[in-house]
Amino acid sequence: MDDVRSDILLPSSRSSRLGLTGVLTGLLLFLSPPAAVPHSGGPTAPRGSAYMGVGVRAHDGGAPLAGDRSAGLRVTQTEGVDVSSHQGNVAWSTLWSAGTKWAYTKATEGTYYKNPNFSQQYNGPYSVGMIRGSYHFATPDTTSGKAQADYFVDHGGGWSKDGKTLPGVLDIEWNPYGASCYGKSKSGMVSWIKDFLNRYKARTGRSAVIYTATNWWKDCTGNYAGFASSHPLWIARYASTPGTLPAGWSTHTMWQYTSSGKTVGDHDKFNGSLTRVRALANG
């Protein structure tokens, strides 16, 4: 352990067991990942355990509704799925046979977590013929938007014009580890998001997709409309329609409509045919 912290002095043989316990506890805290931030909403999950939609049901309500969720929408909807480490090894061939044509996989969170199942979950859909992409769960209370965009791109969030790789997604929603808006003011949140998006564009040449829920966006950005002209919207709402969209967007590109779908939980609709999915992949 000498190469970890040269300033930590281990107790001598005459030290009490209490002193040794204190030092060992300090070492464990030093080596541990960032801890969850307590909040009034009850116990928090460990850092890294968040996933796309983690706060939607808890804060937005809207239990999944029965029936065809594409009913009433004007264009063809293309079925998709999003996964994280919670799903483990995903049965991609089963999803493909059931009509799922695109998929997103959690790659990173903050600047401290990489999905240990990323390889199977990112390459698996590609191998069965799906169009795939990756997403980053944002934690604006831990590091800057620029730093998190770099971490994302460096650990699975890149893009290539191969016709089967979608642009990266910024998953920005309720904080499962603390205050809903991560302790930021509305203008501070907008600035953080802007830093992430600008850095992602500089690194990949693509505009990232923004995944969010309308109520969170209103509460935490003041319903900011400035990203809509250049960033596709992935709206989260577990109901029969996507509902009211955040300011600036007249339509959504993707819609997470349930967290209790077949094979794996989170299922989505792309607002267009498979040709339009490919078009987004190609940029």
C-alpha positions as CSV (number, residue, x, y, z in Angstrom):
1,M,0.0,0.0,0.0
2,D,3.1,2.3,0.2
3,D,2.5,3.4,-3.4
4,V,-1.0,4.5,-2.7
5,R,-0.6,7.0,0.1
6,S,2.9,7.7,1.5
7,D,1.5,9.9,4.2
8,I,-0.7,7.3,5.9
9,L,1.2,5.9,8.9
10,L,0.3,2.4,10.0
11,P,0.1,1.8,13.8
12,S,2.9,0.2,15.6
13,S,2.5,-3.1,17.5
14,R,1.7,-1.2,20.6
15,S,-1.4,0.5,18.9
16,S,-4.8,-0.4,20.2
17,R,-7.2,-2.3,18.1
18,L,-9.3,0.8,17.9
19,G,-6.5,2.7,16.3
20,L,-5.9,0.0,13.8
21,T,-9.6,-0.1,12.9
22,G,-9.6,3.6,12.4
23,V,-6.6,3.5,10.0
24,L,-8.1,0.6,8.0
25,T,-11.4,2.4,7.8
26,G,-9.6,5.5,6.5
27,L,-7.9,3.3,3.8
28,L,-11.2,1.8,2.7
29,L,-12.8,5.3,2.4
30,F,-9.8,6.6,0.4
31,L,-10.0,3.7,-2.0
32,S,-13.8,3.6,-2.4
33,P,-15.8,5.3,-5.3
34,P,-17.8,8.4,-4.6
35,A,-20.5,7.7,-2.0
36,A,-24.2,8.3,-2.5
37,V,-25.4,11.6,-1.2
38,P,-28.1,11.3,1.5
39,H,-31.4,13.0,0.8
40,S,-34.9,13.2,2.3
41,G,-36.4,10.9,-0.2
42,G,-35.1,7.8,1.6
43,P,-32.2,5.4,1.1
44,T,-30.0,6.0,-1.9
45,A,-28.5,3.5,-4.4
46,P,-24.8,3.2,-4.7
47,R,-23.0,5.3,-7.3
48,G,-22.9,3.7,-10.7
49,S,-26.3,1.9,-10.3
50,A,-28.4,4.6,-12.1
51,Y,-30.0,3.8,-15.5
52,M,-32.1,5.4,-18.1
53,G,-35.4,6.2,-16.5
54,V,-34.4,5.6,-12.9
55,G,-36.3,8.6,-11.7
56,V,-39.2,8.6,-14.2
57,R,-41.6,6.3,-12.4
58,A,-40.6,7.6,-8.9
59,H,-41.1,11.3,-9.8
60,D,-43.4,11.3,-12.8
61,G,-45.7,8.4,-12.0
62,G,-47.4,6.9,-15.0
63,A,-47.5,3.2,-14.7
64,P,-47.2,1.5,-18.1
65,L,-50.5,1.3,-19.9
66,A,-51.8,-1.7,-21.8
67,G,-52.4,-1.4,-25.5
68,D,-50.5,-0.2,-28.6
69,R,-48.5,2.8,-27.6
70,S,-48.0,3.9,-31.2
71,A,-51.7,4.4,-31.5
72,G,-52.5,8.0,-32.6
73,L,-49.0,8.8,-33.7
74,R,-48.8,10.0,-37.3
75,V,-45.8,8.1,-38.6
76,T,-44.5,4.5,-38.4
77,Q,-42.8,3.7,-35.1
78,T,-39.8,1.5,-34.9
79,E,-39.3,-0.6,-31.7
80,G,-36.1,-0.2,-29.6
81,V,-34.7,-1.0,-26.2
82,D,-32.3,0.4,-23.7
83,V,-30.2,-1.6,-21.3
84,S,-27.7,-1.2,-18.5
85,S,-25.7,-3.6,-16.3
86,H,-28.9,-4.5,-14.5
87,Q,-29.9,-6.6,-17.5
88,G,-26.6,-8.6,-17.6
89,N,-26.2,-10.6,-20.8
90,V,-29.1,-9.7,-23.0
91,A,-30.8,-12.1,-25.3
92,W,-30.4,-10.0,-28.4
93,S,-31.5,-12.6,-30.9
94,T,-34.8,-12.9,-29.0
95,L,-35.3,-9.2,-29.1
96,W,-34.5,-9.1,-32.8
97,S,-37.0,-11.9,-33.6
98,A,-39.6,-9.9,-31.6
99,G,-39.2,-6.9,-33.8
100,T,-36.7,-4.7,-31.9
101,K,-34.5,-3.0,-34.4
102,W,-32.4,-0.6,-32.4
103,A,-30.8,-0.5,-29.0
104,Y,-28.9,1.8,-26.6
105,T,-26.5,0.6,-23.9
106,K,-25.3,2.5,-20.8
107,A,-21.6,3.1,-21.2
108,T,-20.7,5.4,-18.4
109,E,-21.8,7.5,-15.4
110,G,-20.1,10.5,-14.1
111,T,-16.3,10.0,-14.4
112,Y,-16.2,7.1,-12.0
113,Y,-18.2,4.2,-13.6
114,K,-18.0,2.0,-16.7
115,N,-20.7,-0.6,-17.4
116,P,-19.0,-4.0,-16.8
117,N,-21.4,-5.6,-19.3
118,F,-20.8,-3.0,-22.0
119,S,-19.1,-5.2,-24.5
120,Q,-21.9,-7.8,-24.7
121,Q,-24.6,-5.2,-24.6
122,Y,-23.0,-2.9,-27.2
123,N,-21.7,-5.5,-29.7
124,G,-24.6,-8.0,-29.2
125,P,-27.2,-5.9,-31.0
126,Y,-24.8,-5.0,-33.8
127,S,-24.1,-8.7,-34.4
128,V,-27.8,-9.6,-34.8
129,G,-28.5,-6.7,-37.2
130,M,-29.7,-3.9,-34.9
131,I,-28.6,-0.3,-35.1
132,R,-27.0,0.5,-31.7
133,G,-25.7,3.3,-29.6
134,S,-24.5,4.2,-26.1
135,Y,-25.6,6.6,-23.4
136,H,-24.0,8.4,-20.5
137,F,-25.8,8.9,-17.2
138,A,-25.1,12.5,-16.2
139,T,-24.1,13.5,-12.6
140,P,-23.7,17.2,-12.8
141,D,-22.8,17.4,-9.1
142,T,-19.6,15.4,-9.4
143,T,-17.5,16.8,-12.3
144,S,-17.9,19.2,-15.2
145,G,-19.9,18.6,-18.4
146,K,-16.7,18.7,-20.4
147,A,-15.0,16.1,-18.2
148,Q,-18.0,13.7,-18.4
149,A,-18.2,14.1,-22.2
150,D,-14.6,13.1,-22.5
151,Y,-15.0,10.2,-20.1
152,F,-18.0,9.0,-22.2
153,V,-16.2,9.2,-25.5
154,D,-13.2,7.5,-24.1
155,H,-15.2,4.6,-22.7
156,G,-17.7,3.6,-25.4
157,G,-19.5,6.8,-26.4
158,G,-17.8,7.4,-29.7
159,W,-19.4,7.3,-33.1
160,S,-18.5,5.9,-36.5
161,K,-20.3,6.4,-39.8
162,D,-21.0,2.7,-40.5
163,G,-24.7,3.0,-40.8
164,K,-25.3,0.9,-37.6
165,T,-24.0,3.2,-34.9
166,L,-26.2,6.0,-33.4
167,P,-24.9,9.2,-31.9
168,G,-24.3,9.2,-28.1
169,V,-27.0,10.1,-25.6
170,L,-26.9,12.4,-22.6
171,D,-29.2,10.9,-20.0
172,I,-30.1,13.9,-17.9
173,E,-32.9,13.3,-15.4
174,W,-33.7,13.1,-11.7
175,N,-30.8,12.5,-9.4
176,P,-31.1,9.0,-7.7
177,Y,-28.3,10.0,-5.2
178,G,-29.5,13.3,-3.9
179,A,-31.3,16.5,-4.8
180,S,-33.3,16.2,-8.0
181,C,-31.4,19.0,-9.8
182,Y,-28.0,18.0,-8.5
183,G,-27.8,21.2,-6.4
184,K,-27.6,23.4,-9.5
185,S,-29.5,26.5,-10.3
186,K,-31.5,26.5,-13.6
187,S,-28.9,28.5,-15.4
188,G,-26.1,26.4,-13.9
189,M,-27.8,23.3,-15.2
190,V,-28.1,24.7,-18.7
191,S,-24.4,25.7,-18.6
192,W,-23.4,22.2,-17.5
193,I,-25.5,20.5,-20.3
194,K,-24.1,23.0,-22.8
195,D,-20.5,22.1,-21.8
196,F,-21.2,18.4,-22.2
197,L,-22.9,18.8,-25.6
198,N,-20.3,21.1,-27.0
199,R,-17.5,18.8,-26.0
200,Y,-19.2,15.7,-27.4
201,K,-19.7,17.5,-30.7
202,A,-16.0,18.5,-30.7
203,R,-14.9,15.0,-30.0
204,T,-17.2,13.1,-32.4
205,G,-18.5,15.5,-35.0
206,R,-22.1,14.6,-33.9
207,S,-24.7,16.3,-31.9
208,A,-25.7,14.1,-28.9
209,V,-29.3,13.1,-28.3
210,I,-30.8,14.5,-25.1
211,Y,-32.8,12.0,-23.0
212,T,-35.0,13.6,-20.4
213,A,-38.5,13.9,-18.9
214,T,-40.6,17.1,-19.4
215,N,-41.2,17.7,-15.7
216,W,-37.6,17.4,-14.8
217,W,-36.6,19.7,-17.7
218,K,-39.0,22.3,-16.5
219,D,-37.9,22.1,-12.9
220,C,-34.2,21.9,-13.4
221,T,-33.5,24.0,-16.6
222,G,-36.4,26.4,-16.4
223,N,-37.8,24.7,-19.6
224,Y,-34.8,26.0,-21.6
225,A,-35.5,25.9,-25.4
226,G,-32.0,26.5,-26.7
227,F,-30.9,22.9,-27.5
228,A,-33.9,21.9,-29.6
229,S,-32.6,23.2,-32.9
230,S,-29.6,20.9,-33.1
231,H,-30.2,18.0,-30.6
232,P,-32.7,15.2,-31.1
233,L,-35.0,14.6,-28.2
234,W,-35.6,11.2,-26.5
235,I,-38.6,11.8,-24.2
236,A,-39.4,9.6,-21.2
237,R,-43.0,9.1,-20.3
238,Y,-44.7,5.8,-19.3
239,A,-48.1,6.5,-20.7
240,S,-50.1,6.0,-23.9
241,T,-48.6,9.1,-25.6
242,P,-45.4,11.1,-25.3
243,G,-47.3,14.0,-23.8
244,T,-46.2,17.6,-23.7
245,L,-42.6,18.0,-24.8
246,P,-39.9,20.3,-23.3
247,A,-39.8,23.9,-24.8
248,G,-38.3,24.2,-28.2
249,W,-39.0,20.7,-29.5
250,S,-42.1,20.4,-31.7
251,T,-41.6,16.6,-32.0
252,H,-39.6,13.8,-30.4
253,T,-37.1,11.5,-32.1
254,M,-37.4,8.6,-29.5
255,W,-39.8,7.8,-26.7
256,Q,-39.2,5.6,-23.8
257,Y,-42.7,4.4,-23.2
258,T,-42.3,1.6,-20.6
259,S,-40.0,0.1,-18.0
260,S,-41.7,-3.3,-18.1
261,G,-41.4,-4.5,-21.7
262,K,-40.7,-8.0,-23.0
263,T,-37.3,-9.7,-22.5
264,V,-35.8,-6.6,-20.8
265,G,-37.5,-3.8,-19.1
266,D,-37.1,-0.5,-20.9
267,H,-38.7,-0.3,-24.3
268,D,-38.8,2.6,-26.8
269,K,-40.3,3.9,-30.0
270,F,-38.3,5.6,-32.7
271,N,-40.6,8.3,-34.3
272,G,-40.2,7.0,-37.8
273,S,-39.4,4.0,-40.0
274,L,-36.2,2.0,-39.9
275,T,-35.0,4.1,-42.8
276,R,-35.1,7.2,-40.4
277,V,-33.2,5.2,-37.7
278,R,-30.5,4.6,-40.3
279,A,-30.5,8.2,-41.3
280,L,-29.8,9.3,-37.7
281,A,-27.0,6.7,-37.5
282,N,-25.4,8.1,-40.7
283,G,-25.7,11.7,-39.6
